[in-house]
Amino acid sequence: MLVAAAVCPCPPLLVPEVAAGAAPELDAARAACADALGVLAAARADRLVVVGPADSAGPEVFPQGTPGSFRGFGVEVDVTLGPDTGAAARPAGSELPYGFAVGAWLLARAGWSHTPVEGVGVGEGLPAERCAAVGRDLAGRAGRMALLVLGDASACRTLKAPGYLDERAAPFDAEAGRALGAADLTALAGLDVVLARELKVSGRAPWQVLAGAAEGAGLSGSPLYEDAPYGVGYVAAAWS
């Protein structure tokens, strides 16, 4: 069953080496993510599942120890998903998507060694009902599970945003942020899949996996951070 969840944004700019001189601009977001991971550590779960955006609809599994890198941004920063056990059953040459690499970096920064770690990637093509089913399946496995849920809100908040300005973005982000902060499962399950895709929301599918996993768990939410630097919506929250 699900006993705790941390919701974190996952832009590579969270990694200071990637952000370079702009790194202090996301200090508050990094602090919020650290607080959310602290809630996971306190929950004493038996396993941690990292759910985040993937290129394919998925679900796609990333075993513990799967490598990732930010070398594509010109920095020599390498990560693995949880402690590297040398037993990641992944095809040669496969790597974590950047969102998962950010999650791996957050876990390493927190010194995560509390439980085994597994990643599950879900993409924008996965319907809401299927996301919920993935979440229910994860929560239905034996033992106490914690979730680290990665994803960003819209990328259309300003003229200079990656998706340009879309007037629908701010209301969408406000409702998603409210639902994540309040652990409102109904609102999360009802997020508009088509609108989320149009607004370039990478977190929609992971958030709906969380909603499915949390059914019947009785968790309450705490909002930790909500802002839109660079025209992209970032939300952090903790459920316990």
VOMIVO-438311 format. One record per residue (C-alpha): x, y negated, z; chain. Coordinates in nm, 4 decimals, m for minus. Example, Ala and Ser with C-alpha at 12.3 -4.5 7.8 and 13.67 -1.06 7.14 Angstrom:
BEGIN
((1.2300, 0.4500, 0.7800), A)
((1.3670, 0.1060, 0.7140), A)
end
This chain:
BEGIN
((0.0000, 0.0000, 0.0000), A)
((0.1027, m0.3584, m0.0543), A)
((0.2226, m0.5241, 0.2669), A)
((0.3792, m0.8479, 0.1380), A)
((0.4494, m1.0395, m0.1798), A)
((0.6728, m1.3256, m0.2867), A)
((0.5796, m1.5346, m0.5895), A)
((0.8736, m1.7169, m0.7476), A)
((0.9422, m1.9068, m1.0690), A)
((1.2130, m1.7600, m1.2880), A)
((1.3784, m2.0235, m1.5096), A)
((1.7513, m1.9615, m1.5617), A)
((1.8004, m2.3190, m1.4372), A)
((1.7479, m2.1843, m1.0844), A)
((2.1007, m2.0471, m1.1133), A)
((2.3271, m2.3430, m1.0274), A)
((2.5985, m2.2423, m1.2730), A)
((2.3418, m2.2540, m1.5546), A)
((2.1951, m2.5865, m1.4407), A)
((2.5435, m2.7362, m1.3917), A)
((2.5135, m3.1064, m1.3050), A)
((2.1332, m3.0841, m1.2800), A)
((2.1480, m2.8088, m1.0172), A)
((2.0334, m3.0280, m0.7218), A)
((1.7064, m3.1021, m0.9019), A)
((1.5823, m2.7500, m0.8227), A)
((1.7152, m2.7234, m0.4673), A)
((1.3611, m2.7361, m0.3284), A)
((1.2521, m2.4535, m0.5577), A)
((1.5506, m2.2409, m0.4543), A)
((1.4726, m2.3025, m0.0874), A)
((1.1091, m2.2024, m0.1408), A)
((1.2157, m1.8801, m0.3124), A)
((1.4493, m1.8022, m0.0217), A)
((1.1622, m1.8556, 0.2226), A)
((0.9372, m1.6254, 0.0195), A)
((1.2021, m1.3528, 0.0175), A)
((1.2346, m1.3942, 0.3929), A)
((0.8683, m1.2980, 0.4232), A)
((0.9393, m0.9819, 0.2223), A)
((1.2328, m0.8909, 0.4461), A)
((1.0197, m0.9340, 0.7573), A)
((0.7500, m0.7021, 0.6209), A)
((0.9723, m0.3946, 0.6605), A)
((0.8513, m0.2334, 0.3393), A)
((0.9745, 0.1037, 0.2148), A)
((1.0301, m0.0194, m0.1407), A)
((1.0446, m0.3405, m0.3385), A)
((0.8981, m0.3702, m0.6866), A)
((0.9987, m0.6710, m0.8945), A)
((0.7263, m0.7623, m1.1445), A)
((0.8103, m1.0128, m1.4142), A)
((0.7695, m1.1196, m1.7749), A)
((0.8927, m0.8893, m2.0502), A)
((0.9234, m0.9260, m2.4253), A)
((0.6864, m0.6366, m2.4952), A)
((0.3376, m0.5938, m2.3487), A)
((0.4663, m0.3119, m2.1309), A)
((0.4702, m0.1998, m1.8647), A)
((0.8458, m0.1561, m1.8994), A)
((1.0483, m0.0068, m1.6128), A)
((1.3882, m0.1366, m1.5024), A)
((1.5576, 0.0985, m1.2516), A)
((1.7697, m0.0247, m0.9658), A)
((2.1139, m0.1221, m1.0869), A)
((2.0014, m0.2367, m1.4325), A)
((2.2465, m0.5120, m1.5319), A)
((2.1710, m0.8661, m1.6385), A)
((2.3777, m1.1667, m1.7346), A)
((2.3647, m1.5415, m1.7904), A)
((2.6577, m1.5369, m2.0304), A)
((2.4209, m1.6410, m2.3069), A)
((2.4109, m1.9796, m2.1325), A)
((2.7883, m2.0069, m2.1378), A)
((2.8495, m1.9088, m1.7741), A)
((3.0190, m1.5969, m1.6414), A)
((2.7454, m1.4884, m1.4024), A)
((2.6472, m1.1203, m1.3995), A)
((2.3814, m0.9543, m1.1837), A)
((2.2204, m0.6173, m1.1204), A)
((1.8671, m0.5463, m1.0104), A)
((1.9265, m0.4662, m0.6447), A)
((2.2464, m0.2980, m0.5284), A)
((2.4182, m0.1179, m0.8151), A)
((2.4013, 0.2537, m0.7397), A)
((2.5507, 0.3528, m1.0732), A)
((2.2393, 0.5570, m1.1445), A)
((2.0310, 0.3231, m1.3600), A)
((1.8759, 0.5471, m1.6250), A)
((1.8695, 0.2855, m1.8994), A)
((1.9833, 0.3172, m2.2618), A)
((2.3391, 0.2035, m2.3213), A)
((2.3592, m0.1690, m2.3837), A)
((2.0200, m0.2556, m2.2332), A)
((1.9959, m0.5600, m2.0074), A)
((1.7460, m0.7338, m1.7861), A)
((1.5409, m1.0075, m1.9549), A)
((1.6374, m1.3514, m1.8281), A)
((1.3377, m1.3746, m1.5922), A)
((1.4389, m1.0505, m1.4248), A)
((1.8005, m1.1626, m1.4167), A)
((1.6844, m1.4651, m1.2164), A)
((1.4997, m1.2315, m0.9804), A)
((1.8126, m1.0198, m0.9434), A)
((2.0113, m1.3355, m0.8688), A)
((1.7581, m1.4395, m0.6033), A)
((1.7815, m1.0983, m0.4378), A)
((2.1609, m1.1038, m0.4417), A)
((2.1586, m1.4577, m0.2998), A)
((1.9357, m1.3327, m0.0170), A)
((2.1646, m1.0347, 0.0443), A)
((1.8805, m0.7911, m0.0229), A)
((1.9663, m0.4426, 0.0988), A)
((1.6471, m0.3570, 0.2866), A)
((1.4841, m0.1143, 0.0432), A)
((1.5214, 0.0515, m0.2960), A)
((1.4352, m0.1842, m0.5838), A)
((1.2518, m0.1182, m0.9090), A)
((1.1483, m0.3575, m1.1862), A)
((0.8281, m0.3502, m1.3894), A)
((0.8035, m0.5829, m1.6884), A)
((0.4717, m0.6947, m1.8344), A)
((0.4229, m0.9240, m2.1323), A)
((0.1685, m1.1732, m2.2571), A)
((0.0037, m0.9071, m2.4727), A)
((m0.1063, m0.6944, m2.1759), A)
((m0.4800, m0.7509, m2.1085), A)
((m0.5952, m0.8627, m1.7659), A)
((m0.7685, m0.5318, m1.6948), A)
((m0.4527, m0.3378, m1.7748), A)
((m0.2445, m0.5683, m1.5547), A)
((m0.4792, m0.4991, m1.2644), A)
((m0.4543, m0.1248, m1.3278), A)
((m0.0735, m0.1436, m1.3215), A)
((m0.0945, m0.3241, m0.9879), A)
((m0.3363, m0.0725, m0.8411), A)
((m0.1131, 0.2131, m0.9523), A)
((0.1912, 0.0560, m0.7858), A)
((0.0031, m0.0061, m0.4617), A)
((m0.1449, 0.3431, m0.4626), A)
((0.1905, 0.5154, m0.4320), A)
((0.3072, 0.6442, m0.0967), A)
((0.4613, 0.4110, 0.1574), A)
((0.4709, 0.0387, 0.2254), A)
((0.5415, m0.1702, m0.0836), A)
((0.6545, m0.5303, m0.1224), A)
((0.6354, m0.7229, m0.4491), A)
((0.8602, m0.9938, m0.5868), A)
((0.6466, m1.1495, m0.8600), A)
((0.8279, m1.3622, m1.1157), A)
((0.6857, m1.6013, m1.3716), A)
((0.6371, m1.9638, m1.4664), A)
((0.3206, m2.1609, m1.5229), A)
((0.2640, m2.3649, m1.8398), A)
((0.5468, m2.5040, m2.0517), A)
((0.3300, m2.7881, m2.1852), A)
((0.3190, m3.0507, m1.9112), A)
((0.5058, m3.3360, m2.0843), A)
((0.6026, m3.4574, m2.4305), A)
((0.9539, m3.3178, m2.3797), A)
((0.8339, m2.9803, m2.2475), A)
((0.9263, m2.6684, m2.4472), A)
((0.5649, m2.6417, m2.5670), A)
((0.5034, m3.0176, m2.6027), A)
((0.2216, m3.1913, m2.4123), A)
((m0.1121, m3.0108, m2.3847), A)
((m0.3815, m3.1777, m2.1742), A)
((m0.5100, m2.8366, m2.0653), A)
((m0.1812, m2.7486, m1.8969), A)
((m0.2101, m2.9495, m1.5746), A)
((m0.5602, m2.8178, m1.4855), A)
((m0.4523, m2.4603, m1.5623), A)
((m0.1413, m2.4946, m1.3467), A)
((m0.3369, m2.6551, m1.0625), A)
((m0.5833, m2.3656, m1.0506), A)
((m0.3114, m2.1027, m1.0818), A)
((m0.1087, m2.2717, m0.8073), A)
((m0.4117, m2.2934, m0.5806), A)
((m0.4973, m1.9264, m0.6388), A)
((m0.1405, m1.8115, m0.5727), A)
((m0.1150, m2.0210, m0.2581), A)
((m0.4489, m1.8943, m0.1272), A)
((m0.4112, m1.5292, m0.2361), A)
((m0.7347, m1.5695, m0.4340), A)
((m0.7519, m1.2377, m0.6179), A)
((m1.0696, m1.3189, m0.8088), A)
((m0.9276, m1.6413, m0.9490), A)
((m0.6015, m1.4754, m1.0502), A)
((m0.7815, m1.1864, m1.2178), A)
((m0.9914, m1.4376, m1.4087), A)
((m0.7067, m1.6416, m1.5579), A)
((m0.7732, m1.6950, m1.9284), A)
((m0.5360, m1.4713, m2.1233), A)
((m0.5689, m1.6625, m2.4507), A)
((m0.5268, m2.0036, m2.2887), A)
((m0.2263, m1.8797, m2.0919), A)
((m0.0606, m1.7654, m2.4133), A)
((m0.1310, m2.0986, m2.5831), A)
((0.0202, m2.2833, m2.2863), A)
((0.3269, m2.0537, m2.2824), A)
((0.2551, m1.9269, m1.9298), A)
((0.5005, m1.6449, m1.8598), A)
((0.3521, m1.5691, m1.5166), A)
((m0.0039, m1.4797, m1.6153), A)
((0.0479, m1.1038, m1.6548), A)
((0.2734, m1.0629, m1.3464), A)
((0.0253, m1.2631, m1.1362), A)
((m0.2592, m1.0385, m1.2496), A)
((m0.0541, m0.7298, m1.1602), A)
((m0.0196, m0.8834, m0.8143), A)
((m0.3952, m0.9362, m0.7933), A)
((m0.4567, m0.5703, m0.8745), A)
((m0.1966, m0.4501, m0.6253), A)
((m0.3432, m0.6668, m0.3480), A)
((m0.6978, m0.5338, m0.3741), A)
((m0.8063, m0.4200, m0.0292), A)
((m0.4748, m0.5183, 0.1309), A)
((m0.6160, m0.8140, 0.3254), A)
((m0.3182, m1.0407, 0.2599), A)
((m0.3247, m1.4159, 0.3138), A)
((m0.1261, m1.6638, 0.1092), A)
((0.1022, m1.9539, 0.1948), A)
((0.1909, m2.2113, m0.0743), A)
((0.5607, m2.2984, m0.0663), A)
((0.6338, m2.5030, m0.3777), A)
((0.4582, m2.6471, m0.6822), A)
((0.6094, m2.8894, m0.9322), A)
((0.6729, m2.9310, m1.3033), A)
((1.0310, m3.0447, m1.3605), A)
((1.1287, m3.0463, m1.7250), A)
((0.7592, m3.0167, m1.8159), A)
((0.7303, m2.6555, m1.6975), A)
((0.5117, m2.5554, m1.4044), A)
((0.6886, m2.3733, m1.1210), A)
((0.5036, m2.2157, m0.8269), A)
((0.6336, m2.0347, m0.5188), A)
((0.4176, m1.8690, m0.2557), A)
((0.4311, m1.5937, 0.0048), A)
((0.1609, m1.3373, 0.0847), A)
((0.1617, m1.1430, 0.4080), A)
end
